Amino acid sequence: MEVTFSDNDMRTLARYVAEELRANQIVQQPMMTMKEKRSRRLDIGQAAEYMNRSRSTIDRWRKSKPEFKVLEHIDGTSTYFLTNELDEYLNQ
């Protein structure tokens, strides 16, 4: 006995399976490599939290420390820092 499904039946079945997998948390997030983990982009507030410093300290460093200013990246109107560069700065 051969069973055939219409396109609509296949879409319904696929939706059902996807919902069940999500409900049972079987779907996993892709693994990040160590390099990807170490080079996350952080906005200024996130960078302050990451470095365990206040936002005002980060702002002060951005203005007064040229060696910290070079860590700042600008993407259009967004300013961000990379975690691997912050780690290197903190370990100096």
Short mmCIF file of the C-alpha atoms (twelve columns), coordinates in Angstrom:
data_MODEL
# 
_entry.id   MODEL 
# 
loop_
_atom_site.group_PDB 
_atom_site.id 
_atom_site.type_symbol 
_atom_site.label_atom_id 
_atom_site.label_alt_id 
_atom_site.label_comp_id 
_atom_site.label_asym_id 
_atom_site.label_seq_id 
_atom_site.Cartn_x 
_atom_site.Cartn_y 
_atom_site.Cartn_z 
_atom_site.pdbx_PDB_model_num 
ATOM 1  C CA . MET A 1  0.000  0.000  0.000  1 
ATOM 2  C CA . GLU A 2  1.452  3.343  -1.060 1 
ATOM 3  C CA . VAL A 3  0.522  6.529  0.765  1 
ATOM 4  C CA . THR A 4  0.684  9.841  -1.046 1 
ATOM 5  C CA . PHE A 5  0.467  13.274 0.465  1 
ATOM 6  C CA . SER A 6  -0.587 16.501 -1.138 1 
ATOM 7  C CA . ASP A 7  1.703  19.545 -0.933 1 
ATOM 8  C CA . ASN A 8  -0.641 21.029 1.658  1 
ATOM 9  C CA . ASP A 9  -0.475 17.830 3.744  1 
ATOM 10 C CA . MET A 10 3.348  17.910 3.593  1 
ATOM 11 C CA . ARG A 11 3.461  21.544 4.758  1 
ATOM 12 C CA . THR A 12 1.076  20.766 7.631  1 
ATOM 13 C CA . LEU A 13 3.140  17.750 8.644  1 
ATOM 14 C CA . ALA A 14 6.403  19.741 8.474  1 
ATOM 15 C CA . ARG A 15 4.892  22.497 10.662 1 
ATOM 16 C CA . TYR A 16 3.693  19.917 13.174 1 
ATOM 17 C CA . VAL A 17 7.107  18.224 13.377 1 
ATOM 18 C CA . ALA A 18 8.896  21.581 13.746 1 
ATOM 19 C CA . GLU A 19 6.543  22.626 16.562 1 
ATOM 20 C CA . GLU A 20 7.053  19.306 18.354 1 
ATOM 21 C CA . LEU A 21 10.827 19.567 18.055 1 
ATOM 22 C CA . ARG A 22 10.769 23.120 19.427 1 
ATOM 23 C CA . ALA A 23 8.455  22.107 22.248 1 
ATOM 24 C CA . ASN A 24 10.794 19.270 23.211 1 
ATOM 25 C CA . GLN A 25 13.877 21.429 22.689 1 
ATOM 26 C CA . ILE A 26 15.396 18.930 20.313 1 
ATOM 27 C CA . VAL A 27 16.365 21.657 17.852 1 
ATOM 28 C CA . GLN A 28 19.806 22.873 18.892 1 
ATOM 29 C CA . GLN A 29 21.470 26.189 18.200 1 
ATOM 30 C CA . PRO A 30 24.538 25.906 15.991 1 
ATOM 31 C CA . MET A 31 27.754 25.574 17.968 1 
ATOM 32 C CA . MET A 32 30.017 28.619 17.997 1 
ATOM 33 C CA . THR A 33 33.735 28.162 17.510 1 
ATOM 34 C CA . MET A 34 36.117 29.555 20.131 1 
ATOM 35 C CA . LYS A 35 37.123 32.316 17.718 1 
ATOM 36 C CA . GLU A 36 33.476 33.311 17.219 1 
ATOM 37 C CA . LYS A 37 32.908 33.330 20.985 1 
ATOM 38 C CA . ARG A 38 35.984 35.458 21.583 1 
ATOM 39 C CA . SER A 39 35.181 38.016 18.917 1 
ATOM 40 C CA . ARG A 40 31.605 38.964 19.742 1 
ATOM 41 C CA . ARG A 41 30.536 42.520 19.061 1 
ATOM 42 C CA . LEU A 42 29.482 44.514 22.117 1 
ATOM 43 C CA . ASP A 43 27.943 47.962 22.256 1 
ATOM 44 C CA . ILE A 44 29.343 50.441 24.781 1 
ATOM 45 C CA . GLY A 45 27.020 49.358 27.606 1 
ATOM 46 C CA . GLN A 46 27.715 45.684 26.981 1 
ATOM 47 C CA . ALA A 47 31.462 46.380 26.843 1 
ATOM 48 C CA . ALA A 48 31.272 48.136 30.218 1 
ATOM 49 C CA . GLU A 49 29.443 45.163 31.717 1 
ATOM 50 C CA . TYR A 50 31.853 42.695 30.077 1 
ATOM 51 C CA . MET A 51 34.829 44.549 31.562 1 
ATOM 52 C CA . ASN A 52 33.099 44.999 34.922 1 
ATOM 53 C CA . ARG A 53 33.384 48.787 34.623 1 
ATOM 54 C CA . SER A 54 30.788 51.543 34.607 1 
ATOM 55 C CA . ARG A 55 29.541 53.126 31.411 1 
ATOM 56 C CA . SER A 56 31.032 56.461 32.537 1 
ATOM 57 C CA . THR A 57 34.460 54.824 32.935 1 
ATOM 58 C CA . ILE A 58 34.276 53.488 29.380 1 
ATOM 59 C CA . ASP A 59 33.251 56.929 28.094 1 
ATOM 60 C CA . ARG A 60 36.127 58.538 30.010 1 
ATOM 61 C CA . TRP A 61 38.618 55.983 28.627 1 
ATOM 62 C CA . ARG A 62 37.330 56.606 25.098 1 
ATOM 63 C CA . LYS A 63 38.171 60.308 25.490 1 
ATOM 64 C CA . SER A 64 41.412 60.131 27.464 1 
ATOM 65 C CA . LYS A 65 43.212 56.894 26.556 1 
ATOM 66 C CA . PRO A 66 44.416 56.639 22.947 1 
ATOM 67 C CA . GLU A 67 45.280 52.951 23.470 1 
ATOM 68 C CA . PHE A 68 41.636 52.293 24.389 1 
ATOM 69 C CA . LYS A 69 40.236 54.543 21.644 1 
ATOM 70 C CA . VAL A 70 41.808 52.331 18.958 1 
ATOM 71 C CA . LEU A 71 39.657 49.419 20.170 1 
ATOM 72 C CA . GLU A 72 36.517 51.320 19.191 1 
ATOM 73 C CA . HIS A 73 34.905 50.285 15.890 1 
ATOM 74 C CA . ILE A 74 32.292 52.363 14.121 1 
ATOM 75 C CA . ASP A 75 29.767 50.765 11.794 1 
ATOM 76 C CA . GLY A 76 27.650 53.548 10.341 1 
ATOM 77 C CA . THR A 77 26.139 55.130 13.435 1 
ATOM 78 C CA . SER A 78 26.914 52.231 15.799 1 
ATOM 79 C CA . THR A 79 29.990 52.042 18.005 1 
ATOM 80 C CA . TYR A 80 31.097 48.603 19.121 1 
ATOM 81 C CA . PHE A 81 33.996 46.720 20.654 1 
ATOM 82 C CA . LEU A 82 35.214 43.162 20.035 1 
ATOM 83 C CA . THR A 83 35.537 40.903 23.047 1 
ATOM 84 C CA . ASN A 84 38.897 39.459 21.991 1 
ATOM 85 C CA . GLU A 85 40.372 42.977 21.740 1 
ATOM 86 C CA . LEU A 86 38.928 43.931 25.132 1 
ATOM 87 C CA . ASP A 87 40.478 40.789 26.625 1 
ATOM 88 C CA . GLU A 88 43.867 41.705 25.190 1 
ATOM 89 C CA . TYR A 89 43.552 45.246 26.543 1 
ATOM 90 C CA . LEU A 90 42.673 44.012 30.028 1 
ATOM 91 C CA . ASN A 91 45.564 41.546 30.039 1 
ATOM 92 C CA . GLN A 92 48.211 44.192 29.240 1 
# 
